[in-house]
Amino acid sequence: MKNIIIGIDISKKTLDICVKEEAINYFTIENEINDITRFFKRYAKENVILAMENTGRYNWNIFEALEKFNFKVYVISALHIKKSIGLVRGKNDKIDALRICSFIEKNYQENREWKPSSSSIKKIKILLTERALRIKIKKQLMVQQHDYKLMKGIGLDKELKNLNIKLIKSIEAQIMIIENDIEAIILKNENLNHQQKLIKSVPGVGQVLSWTLLSKTEGFTVITDPRKMACYSGVVPFDFQSGTSLKKRPGVSMLADKNLKTVLHMAAMSAIRLDNDLRKYYIRKVDEGKNKMSVLNAVRNKIIHRVFAVIKNQTSYQKDLVLS
């Protein structure tokens, strides 16, 4: 049976769909679970290869609807598609759907197939997204506090500062509720609870990094190789060389999960302040004249490998643990 290739451009309210069978057809439907389910019922018995960009919360409805179908589904980063298609002219939702369709037709064998997340992982992902949003708002409010002193001359500084402080406290209370909810979900799930205890035994790994790793790896089922995780996190240095004219020292790629990299950085900073082998490694390399940021990046990499090692060996971190 011949494959039917489907590319979907997702927006908040609608889905623009390109379907490639014998001919290419275009459809626009509402981004609602019932509408999506109704549309895809016509392909329920077909061999469907379907791709979409990762647009965060706008994907949620289609994810839920696609759980009812036995399609091969791929979620591709927008940057991956953009880099792969080269120079292009023009852009609209219809063209974007066609480009996604053409991309997955050529490259589906090289990409990881999407599978539905467990209920616990879904909830953790949503709560982490909500937490990140509130932290971003809190940072913006903290920056504004420093600007209120400029309004002292017109007498608005104290009132606005007090309102700002009340809003920050409200957001902090919401963040605490979200964090408690995440912990409650993990505590109720025996496997996730066990995994969290293991990875938190690694120096530097705290609650936020443990939540992030459980979410990104989906309980260490989607990403099982520490080298792939390190690459995904942007902590692996790559060579930059071409012939004799271009040669730079190795550096990390900018194509990485920035949020995960930030959390890993905080974990590495915490680890080198504690009395453990990672701190000894950091001090030794810095004393040898190595760049501090390069050594810190190596510590981030080591944390990832130690996390995957304790999961693989199903034992808490030990100084002489054999890494995978």
C-alpha positions in Angstrom: 0.0 0.0 0.0 1.4 3.4 -1.0 2.2 5.9 1.7 0.1 9.1 2.1 2.3 12.0 3.1 0.7 14.8 5.2 2.3 18.0 6.3 0.6 20.3 8.8 1.3 24.0 9.5 -0.1 24.7 12.9 -1.5 28.0 14.3 -3.5 28.9 17.3 -6.9 28.6 15.7 -6.4 26.6 12.5 -4.4 23.8 10.9 -3.3 24.1 7.2 -2.9 20.6 5.9 -1.1 19.4 2.7 -2.0 15.8 1.7 0.1 14.2 -1.0 -1.5 11.1 -2.7 -1.7 10.8 -6.4 -2.2 14.6 -6.4 -1.5 17.3 -3.8 -4.5 18.7 -2.0 -4.9 21.4 0.6 -7.3 21.7 3.5 -7.8 24.2 6.4 -9.6 23.0 9.6 -10.1 24.3 13.1 -7.5 23.5 15.7 -10.0 21.6 17.8 -9.9 18.0 18.8 -13.3 17.0 17.3 -12.5 18.7 14.0 -9.1 17.1 13.8 -10.5 13.6 14.6 -13.2 14.0 12.0 -10.8 15.0 9.3 -8.3 12.1 9.9 -11.0 9.4 10.1 -11.0 9.3 6.3 -7.3 8.1 6.4 -7.7 5.6 9.3 -7.0 2.5 7.2 -4.3 4.1 5.1 -0.5 4.1 5.5 0.0 7.7 6.7 3.3 9.5 7.3 2.4 12.8 9.0 4.7 15.7 10.0 4.3 19.0 11.8 6.4 21.6 13.4 6.9 21.8 17.2 4.8 24.8 18.2 4.5 24.1 21.9 1.0 24.3 23.3 -0.6 24.7 19.8 0.3 21.1 19.2 -1.7 19.8 22.2 -5.0 19.3 20.4 -3.6 17.4 17.4 -1.5 15.2 19.7 -4.6 14.2 21.6 -6.5 13.5 18.4 -3.7 11.5 16.8 -3.5 9.1 19.7 -6.6 7.4 18.2 -4.9 6.6 14.8 -2.1 4.3 13.8 -0.1 6.9 11.8 3.6 7.4 11.6 3.9 10.9 13.2 6.9 13.1 13.3 7.4 16.4 15.2 10.2 18.4 13.5 11.8 21.7 14.7 11.0 24.7 12.5 14.8 25.4 12.3 15.5 21.9 11.0 13.0 22.3 8.2 14.2 25.8 7.4 17.9 24.7 7.2 17.0 21.7 5.0 15.1 23.4 2.2 17.7 26.0 1.3 16.9 29.3 -0.3 13.2 29.9 -0.8 10.9 32.7 -1.9 7.6 33.5 -0.4 5.8 32.3 2.7 2.3 31.5 3.7 0.5 28.8 5.6 -0.3 26.8 2.5 3.4 26.9 1.3 4.6 26.0 4.8 2.4 22.9 4.9 3.7 21.8 1.5 7.3 22.3 2.6 6.7 20.2 5.7 5.1 17.5 3.5 8.1 17.5 1.1 10.6 17.5 3.9 9.1 14.4 5.7 8.6 12.5 2.5 12.4 12.6 1.9 13.6 12.4 5.5 11.2 10.4 7.6 13.5 7.4 7.9 16.2 9.7 9.5 13.9 11.2 12.2 12.6 9.8 15.4 8.9 8.9 15.3 6.6 10.6 17.8 4.8 8.5 20.3 2.1 9.6 22.8 3.4 10.6 26.2 2.1 9.0 29.4 -0.4 11.0 31.4 2.1 11.9 34.0 4.7 13.1 31.5 2.1 15.2 29.7 1.1 16.9 33.0 4.7 17.6 33.9 5.4 19.1 30.5 2.4 21.4 30.7 3.3 22.5 34.3 6.9 23.1 33.4 5.7 25.3 30.5 3.4 27.3 32.9 6.3 27.6 35.4 8.7 28.9 32.8 6.1 31.5 31.7 5.7 32.8 35.3 9.4 32.9 35.9 9.8 35.0 32.7 7.1 37.4 33.9 8.7 37.6 37.3 12.1 38.6 35.8 10.4 41.3 33.8 8.8 42.7 36.9 12.1 42.6 38.8 13.7 44.7 36.0 10.9 47.2 36.2 11.5 47.8 39.9 14.8 49.5 39.1 13.0 51.9 36.8 10.5 53.2 39.4 13.2 55.4 41.0 13.1 57.5 37.8 9.5 58.4 38.7 10.4 59.8 42.1 10.0 63.3 40.8 6.4 62.9 39.8 5.5 60.9 43.0 4.6 57.6 41.4 7.6 55.6 42.5 6.3 54.2 45.8 2.8 53.3 44.6 4.0 51.5 41.5 6.8 49.7 43.4 4.3 48.4 46.0 2.0 47.2 43.2 5.0 45.5 41.6 6.0 43.8 44.8 2.4 42.5 45.3 2.4 41.1 41.8 5.7 39.4 42.2 4.6 37.7 45.5 1.4 36.5 43.7 3.5 35.0 40.9 5.9 33.4 43.4 2.9 31.8 45.1 1.7 30.4 41.8 5.2 29.1 41.0 5.2 27.3 44.3 1.8 25.7 43.6 3.0 24.5 40.2 6.2 23.0 41.7 4.2 21.2 44.4 1.9 19.8 41.7 4.9 18.5 39.7 6.4 16.8 42.8 3.0 15.3 43.6 2.7 13.8 40.1 6.2 12.3 40.4 5.5 11.0 43.9 2.4 9.1 42.7 4.3 7.5 39.8 6.5 4.8 41.2 8.9 4.7 38.2 9.3 8.5 37.9 9.8 8.7 41.7 12.5 6.1 41.6 14.2 7.7 38.6 14.1 11.1 40.3 15.8 9.7 43.5 18.5 8.2 41.3 19.3 11.3 39.3 19.2 13.6 42.2 22.0 11.6 43.8 24.3 13.0 41.1 26.2 16.1 42.4 24.6 19.4 41.2 21.3 17.8 40.1 18.3 19.4 41.9 14.6 19.4 41.5 14.3 21.6 38.4 16.9 19.6 36.4 15.4 16.3 37.5 12.0 17.5 36.3 13.4 18.8 33.1 15.3 15.6 32.3 12.3 13.4 33.1 10.2 15.5 30.8 12.7 15.8 27.9 13.5 12.0 28.0 9.9 11.0 28.9 11.1 8.9 31.7 14.3 7.9 29.9 12.4 6.1 27.1 12.7 8.6 24.2 16.3 9.6 24.7 18.4 6.7 26.1 21.9 7.7 24.9 23.8 10.3 27.0 25.8 11.4 23.9 22.6 12.3 22.1 21.3 14.1 25.2 24.5 16.0 25.5 24.3 17.0 21.8 20.6 18.0 22.3 21.6 20.1 25.3 24.3 22.0 23.4 27.2 20.9 25.6 29.2 18.9 23.0 32.0 20.8 21.2 32.2 20.4 17.4 35.1 21.0 15.0 35.0 24.1 12.7 37.5 23.4 9.9 37.5 23.5 6.1 40.7 23.0 4.2 43.5 25.3 5.3 41.7 28.6 5.2 39.1 28.0 7.9 40.1 26.5 11.2 38.7 27.5 14.6 38.9 25.9 17.9 36.1 23.4 18.7 32.9 25.1 20.0 29.4 24.1 21.0 26.5 24.4 18.5 23.9 27.2 18.9 21.2 24.6 17.8 20.3 23.3 21.2 17.6 23.3 23.8 18.4 26.7 25.5 16.2 26.1 28.5 17.8 22.7 29.3 21.3 24.2 28.7 20.5 26.9 31.2 19.3 24.5 33.9 22.4 22.3 33.3 24.6 25.4 33.7 23.0 26.1 37.1 23.6 22.4 38.1 27.2 22.6 37.0 27.7 25.8 39.1 26.2 24.1 42.1 28.3 21.0 41.6 31.6 22.8 41.5 30.8 24.5 44.8 30.3 21.2 46.6 32.9 18.7 47.8 32.8 16.1 45.1 34.8 14.7 42.1 33.3 17.2 39.7 34.7 20.1 41.8 38.1 18.4 41.9 38.0 18.0 38.1 37.1 21.6 37.6 39.8 22.9 39.9 42.4 20.6 38.3 41.6 21.7 34.8 41.5 25.4 35.6 44.9 25.1 37.4 46.2 23.5 34.2 45.3 26.7 32.4 42.1 25.6 30.7 39.4 28.2 30.0 36.9 28.3 32.9 33.8 28.2 30.6 35.2 25.3 28.6 35.8 23.3 31.8 32.3 24.3 33.1 30.8 23.0 29.8 32.7 19.7 30.3 31.2 19.5 33.8 27.7 19.9 32.3 28.5 17.0 29.9 29.7 14.9 32.8 26.5 15.5 34.8 24.5 14.2 31.8 26.6 11.1 31.5 26.4 10.5 35.3 22.6 10.9 35.2 22.3 8.3 32.4 24.7 6.0 34.2 22.7 5.8 37.4 19.5 5.2 35.4 21.3 2.4 33.4 22.8 0.8 36.5 19.7 1.4 38.7 21.9 2.5 41.6 22.5 5.9 43.3 25.6 7.8 42.2 28.9 6.6 43.5 32.3 8.3 42.9 33.7 5.3 41.0 30.6 4.4 39.0 31.4 3.1 35.5 29.9 5.5 33.0 28.1 4.4 29.8 
